């Protein structure tokens, strides 16, 4: 047994026992409390077995959470915190999360099926780094003086102030880190929060709220109401005392939130679906491009909104690239997230696995050729083989729709296709979240970056996310940005002040 397995197995057993002992609570106004709705099952996707029960939040529970957040914003200790006090509070919160990192990573692995090593050494430290980054912004948000052309003498300036109560709705694929990408800027700006995690993956959300309170974040500042989207999520989105909703999830749900925002014209940030193109030219370093393209779709079992799910590869290197990605896929160790050798965990649920298998079948029926994968993988959990389909044409559903699984659709292009032709094919999609190009021609890469209709561009790498770089989408991939200055300013309002001196 490896050192990692030795370290996490006792923690996993302890957490399973604790989760089985009582329903998972909501967290409202600094207290754990049971929701008033129906009981929901939380399943371990690596085993398909029951992991925990939770009493879902009702509309009344959401109202209580919003009321708690509003009181904390207007009259609680948080309302009196100076920017420096907020900064110190968030750093203490980050310290406390780091002290509980093993527990949080094990919860994330149990709840999502993702490899423990990915959670412990990748996603969760990234989320904590996002918190520390935004803590620094707490003391740097400012207005500015302006020169005006009015008759007389004036002192004119702008004020940047926190919006108020933020309703944060996060998905099930990367629960901790996505939650932190919303919580961190909201709290740094001085807002208060009601967090609604996905009903499938509420475990780390509840625990991080408890840790926040234990570390000194005042009661009511960070509340958690897990439950069903049409009930708890809808109540939060519709609530007249919520000033902003930040949502990460499907484009279909994002569109429905537009109607919810109309009630009080609350601000909306939407990070939605993606069908991101990857382009590989013959001059690319294939030793980098092949694993880069593979991991851009197979990481987190393809359950990534920014996944590079459409590959356009030049025909001169197509055979080598497709073969290389297929071999990469076949070599991946599929298994439980708590197995230190696992590289590819399960999908989050049986429903999601069936959905992905349905897309694969449809692609083959439409004429795509199966290179590798395409079937369930062995094990009790919701495992699926990483899949590569080639000879994919633009009208196939595997080319146009977000699958949210480890399925790569491959098409080729030739010397007769100009960069404009490749861009036209890459842009021929409703989504515009991420894009990747592998080429040593810097002029080509920069022109691709300028012309691609996507909010994020990666050149010669499939990675590149950083807390200081704004992340957002074009077209039906969403509105607004997270991270960077743009991300925290989304939780503020700007006020203009003009003072007549004489």
Helices and strands as residue ranges (DSSP letters): H 3-21, E 26-28, E 31-33, E 39-44, E 49-55, H 59-74, H 77-80, H 83-99, H 101-112, H 116-118, I 119-123, H 124-137, E 145-146, E 154-162, E 165-169, H 175-189, E 192-196, H 203-214, E 222-224, I 229-233, H 234-238, E 244-248, H 251-261, E 267-271, E 277-280, H 286-298, G 299-302, E 310-314, H 315-331, H 350-365, E 369-372, E 387-390, H 397-400, E 407-413, H 419-427, E 431-432, E 435-438, H 442-451, E 458-459, E 474-475, E 478-479, H 484-489, E 492-500
